[in-house]
Amino acid sequence: MSEGKSVRAWRAAAFAAALLIITQTAHAGDQPLYAPSPDWIKIAPLPDTVGPEAGGGPVVIDVQQRIDGATVWNYSDTTVRLDTPEALSQSSSITLAWSPDKGDLIIHQLTIMRDGQAIDALAGDKKFTVLRREQQLEQRELTGILSATLAVEGLRVGDMLRLRVSATAADTALGGRAQLVHPLIAEPVRVQSAGYELSWRAADKTQWKVYADNVDPKPRRNGAFTELPLALPAPRQPEMPGDAPGRFQRMQLIEASTFADWADVSRVMAPLYATQGTLAANSALAAEVATIIAATDDPMRRTAMALQLVQDKVRFLAVGMDGGNYRPQSPDKTWDVRYGDCKAKTLLLLAMLHAMGITAEPVLAHVGLGDLVPSRVPSALAFNHVLVRATIGDDTLWLDGTGLGTRLADLRDTPALGHVLPVRAEGAELIRIALRPPARPTVELSMEADESTSIDLPSVIDLAMVVRGQLASLLTLAASQLPEKELRAGYEVMMQEFVGDAQYDMLTGTADVENGTVTLKGRGVFNTGWRLQDRRTERWLSRVPGLVEFEPDRARPAWADIPVATGEPDLMRYRMRVRLPDGGKGYAIEGDEQLDTQIAGRTIRRALTIADGIVTVDETLAASGTEIPAAAIASERDRVATTLSRSPRMIAPDDAVRRWNLDSAPSASQLDAIKAVYAKAVADADEDNITALESSFSFHRGIGDFKTAEAMLTRQLAILPSAEAYIDRANVRVERGDLAGALSDAEAARKLDPASVIANTTVALFTAELGDVSKATALLDERIALGGKTRYDYRLAKASMLGDFGSAEDAIAEFDALVVEKPGSPDLLNRRCWAKATRNVQIETALKDCTSALELSDSTAGILDSRALVWLRLDRAEDALRDLDAALLQAPGMTAGRFLRAIVNKRLGFSDQAAHDLAIARRMTPSLERSYARFGLKP
């Protein structure tokens, strides 16, 4: 039996505490040291017995950290139980990673515990092998980390493996200060024994904080040191709503530092970003600065040009080696090698701005937890990013050299970084970045939709989407690296996120370096936006309902006072023009055509007009990154719901042109455009992408063009045969009167997928229709005898087949047995009603079946159609017409209902109405006339 995922995860992470400590520290040389642990470390005893509470994971996890002056000592003791072959395989090789420029890596003990005996796994002068491995290079990070590896010899299932290791760290960039952060184990983590202890010299001013609820830290004096032990695992931590601001999130860790305050952090970091003397007079970088100065006197334009140079000409590569965790490389070096991390890019930009006389300073930030910074212990560990804050006149500019695509218009945009720390020689306190929406849209989408022929047809849309920022950079990178076919596929995937599925005959991307944007342009066929709702056909015109959501959960008492974070600043603009059928005659708009409001942290503006049969919608959504106070959540939710419900929608007239009467359309523009797009799209179909053929088939079948639909399926089957495609072609061939060909396709589908219910039942149905009911029955009985989950499906198919082609008495008996097993099923009652009505038997009970089905079902169109036939058999044509009218109000495209209504209207003497419905039925479902003739039903 294989071990569970959680157990495997814990086995793989058995040394996680040690590894985390080690990778945050370093070794002065290039080899680990081997030495006993110092006297102050309290070595945890192994449990006398190993119980199941460890869950097959670590038995012991003990961490001790000590701050002594500028040095942090990190000690970890982990013991893992190897009770399965999988665990043995995972733990037989140990890898410890560290950076070689901060401190010492010290191996104290590696022991195999077996049958109460301790076996030294390092006996015989065994040593770890040291490797250089840039594991983060794909994430654009050059760490300089070394890896010490050892294959532990002699391990057996049932052993326990214990590793005790320490690492020291002293970072000269911190000016004699020390800092640390460490995660805390909390329930539901299962471990038999766990502990943590922090200690520091009592005479030193060390600040510490535990970020975990229901933990009772109690410092105690032990000689010259203060100790802070914590019992672990900590209690299960309270959950927080996912939309809570960052300051409410639980980090579940402990941190400590000897920084006095935030101003102290600022002062210590300041020398690292001093720009005086960093720009050599005759360097290539100095020449770039001179070029910018000569180009313009405008400080804003100079700033934009400098930032663009840093963003576009210097690729991002984090450098953490040779003291690089905090020390940036020089501007000239960054420019020469053309790579650098946030530190290097910040110093480069600062040097350029200062050379141009522009006031600027570095600021430390945390991407992701900036809202939490004020509550943290002051240290450099509170930050993971650095950028530039420039001041030009009354404007404060936040300039990020690691960003992409920032141009002059974007300089005043504000990053969602929460609280940041200016880096100044005199020190500084935290400041909060006041957020506002960006100046330019991150996405600007324009669409021209041709829907001038029919509301049922797909829309033909010419679109242009302009994107900037990270999205534009990804597209630019893709265009430089991907072959044309893969690039086109990537464009389609991206467009799907914004406009849904489509078949394109043209889709291109063009980069605009000057503006930092990429424009995607395309022309394609999209699913119609018109939907039947409450017996009328309508089309939503606003994108707001799909983009704005405000459903915060504050039901728990502990969450009642937590505000709602509404996301980062953003700006999007959408413009759509829809050309309506018949010049827009009879089309009406409901909802708010004009809008200027603020909901859910967004400012929404809308302008909607309709003229000359074209409806135009222009919407902008600007997010400022604000919070919704807890007290305002209820009222805000109501305002959002009201605004969304009032979103504008177009209502089609009752006599709008539908797909079944396209001949009456005043314009064929949309129809012709659809066919042209599909013709081009299907020409490029191959086994990797047959969606164009599938979509073209669906479209042509939907408008009653079965010849072209069959041709599309034939091409698809030649490229990529499938049971589904064979069944589709079988059904198309039925409509074209080719029953033999239909049966052949159904047989081919069954050959490809012998277990397919639809393939087997289709073979049986066509076999029966061709006159061999006995063979069809035997085929279905064979599948029924196999039992299993599909037995019901085959019994239902048999009953329906007999009702159409076999003995009416046998069919009703089959339905009776099914109803006994599933009493109250409206589907079964309707099917039994239909079988009785078509075969003109037991008509009185048929009426009861249909009426009961109507009472039990929410979807009644098909049942009303069945009952209409019952009324017809009872010579109650008026009642039949009433039911058919009601059914076709719900489902106007139900051609079986139209065929039956043609028969009823003819009996009632309404010849014109009968002819209208009959023409539609014959065009859309030609096989109906043949099917109904079997039951003596002829128009």
Stockholm file with secondary structure:
# STOCKHOLM 1.0

chainA/1-939         MSEGKSVRAWRAAAFAAALLIITQTAHAGDQPLYAPSPDWIKIAPLPDTVGPEAGGGPVVIDVQQRIDGATVWNYSDTTVRLDTPEALSQSSSITLAWSPDKGDLIIHQLTIMRDGQAIDALAGDKKFTVLRREQQLEQRELTGILSATLAVEGLRVGDMLRLRVSATAADTALGGRAQLVHPLIAEPVRVQSAGYELSWRAADKTQWKVYADNVDPKPRRNGAFTELPLALPAPRQPEMPGDAPGRFQRMQLIEASTFADWADVSRVMAPLYATQGTLAANSALAAEVATIIAATDDPMRRTAMALQLVQDKVRFLAVGMDGGNYRPQSPDKTWDVRYGDCKAKTLLLLAMLHAMGITAEPVLAHVGLGDLVPSRVPSALAFNHVLVRATIGDDTLWLDGTGLGTRLADLRDTPALGHVLPVRAEGAELIRIALRPPARPTVELSMEADESTSIDLPSVIDLAMVVRGQLASLLTLAASQLPEKELRAGYEVMMQEFVGDAQYDMLTGTADVENGTVTLKGRGVFNTGWRLQDRRTERWLSRVPGLVEFEPDRARPAWADIPVATGEPDLMRYRMRVRLPDGGKGYAIEGDEQLDTQIAGRTIRRALTIADGIVTVDETLAASGTEIPAAAIASERDRVATTLSRSPRMIAPDDAVRRWNLDSAPSASQLDAIKAVYAKAVADADEDNITALESSFSFHRGIGDFKTAEAMLTRQLAILPSAEAYIDRANVRVERGDLAGALSDAEAARKLDPASVIANTTVALFTAELGDVSKATALLDERIALGGKTRYDYRLAKASMLGDFGSAEDAIAEFDALVVEKPGSPDLLNRRCWAKATRNVQIETALKDCTSALELSDSTAGILDSRALVWLRLDRAEDALRDLDAALLQAPGMTAGRFLRAIVNKRLGFSDQAAHDLAIARRMTPSLERSYARFGLKP
#=GR chainA/1-939 SS CCCCHHHHHHHHTTTHHHHHHHHHSBCSSSSCEECCCCTTSCCCCCCSSCCGGGTTSEEEEEEEEEEETTEEEEEEEEEEECCSHHHHHHHSEEEEEEBTTSCCEEEEEEEEEETTEEEETTTTTCCCEEEECCTTGGGTEECCCEEEEEECTTCCTTCEEEEEEEEEECCGGGTTCCEEEEECCBTTCCCSEEEEEEEEETTSCCEEEEECTTCCCCCEEETTEEEEEEEESBCCCCCCCTTSCGGGSCCCEEEEECCCSHHHHHHHHGGGGCCTTCSCTTSHHHHHHHHHHHHCSCHHHHHHHHHHHHHHHSEECEECSTTTTTCCCCHHHHHHHTEECHHHHHHHHHHHHHHTTCEEEEEEECTTTGGGGGGSCSSGGGCSEEEEEEEETTEEEEECTTCCSCCGGGTTCCCCCCEEEECCTTCCCCEECCCCCCSSCSEEEEEEEECCSCTTSCEEEEEEEEEETHHHHHHHHHHHHSCHHHHHHHHHHHHHHHHCCEEEEEEEEEEETTTTEEEEEEEEEECCCEEEETTEEEEECCSHHHHCCCCCCCCSGGGTTCCEECCSCEEEEEEEEEECGGGGTTCEEESCSSEEEEETTEEEEEEEEEETTEEEEEEEEEECCCEECGGGHHHHHHHHHHHHHTCCEEECCTTCCCGGGGGGCSCCHHHHHHHHHHHHHHHTCBTTBCHHHHHHHHHHHHTTCHHHHHHHHHHHHHHSCCHHHHHHHHHHHHHTTCHHHHHHHHHHHHHHCTTCHHHHHHHHHHHHHTTCHHHHHHHHHHHHHTCSTTHHHHHHHHHHHHHHHSCHHHHHHHHHHHHHHSTTCHHHHHHHHHHHHHHTCSHHHHHHHHHHHHHHCSCCHHHHHHHHHHHHHTTCHHHHHHHHHHHHHHCTTCHHHHHHHHHHHHHHTCHHHHHHHHHHHHHHCTHHHHHHHTTTCCC
#=GC SS_cons         CCCCHHHHHHHHTTTHHHHHHHHHSBCSSSSCEECCCCTTSCCCCCCSSCCGGGTTSEEEEEEEEEEETTEEEEEEEEEEECCSHHHHHHHSEEEEEEBTTSCCEEEEEEEEEETTEEEETTTTTCCCEEEECCTTGGGTEECCCEEEEEECTTCCTTCEEEEEEEEEECCGGGTTCCEEEEECCBTTCCCSEEEEEEEEETTSCCEEEEECTTCCCCCEEETTEEEEEEEESBCCCCCCCTTSCGGGSCCCEEEEECCCSHHHHHHHHGGGGCCTTCSCTTSHHHHHHHHHHHHCSCHHHHHHHHHHHHHHHSEECEECSTTTTTCCCCHHHHHHHTEECHHHHHHHHHHHHHHTTCEEEEEEECTTTGGGGGGSCSSGGGCSEEEEEEEETTEEEEECTTCCSCCGGGTTCCCCCCEEEECCTTCCCCEECCCCCCSSCSEEEEEEEECCSCTTSCEEEEEEEEEETHHHHHHHHHHHHSCHHHHHHHHHHHHHHHHCCEEEEEEEEEEETTTTEEEEEEEEEECCCEEEETTEEEEECCSHHHHCCCCCCCCSGGGTTCCEECCSCEEEEEEEEEECGGGGTTCEEESCSSEEEEETTEEEEEEEEEETTEEEEEEEEEECCCEECGGGHHHHHHHHHHHHHTCCEEECCTTCCCGGGGGGCSCCHHHHHHHHHHHHHHHTCBTTBCHHHHHHHHHHHHTTCHHHHHHHHHHHHHHSCCHHHHHHHHHHHHHTTCHHHHHHHHHHHHHHCTTCHHHHHHHHHHHHHTTCHHHHHHHHHHHHHTCSTTHHHHHHHHHHHHHHHSCHHHHHHHHHHHHHHSTTCHHHHHHHHHHHHHHTCSHHHHHHHHHHHHHHCSCCHHHHHHHHHHHHHTTCHHHHHHHHHHHHHHCTTCHHHHHHHHHHHHHHTCHHHHHHHHHHHHHHCTHHHHHHHTTTCCC
//
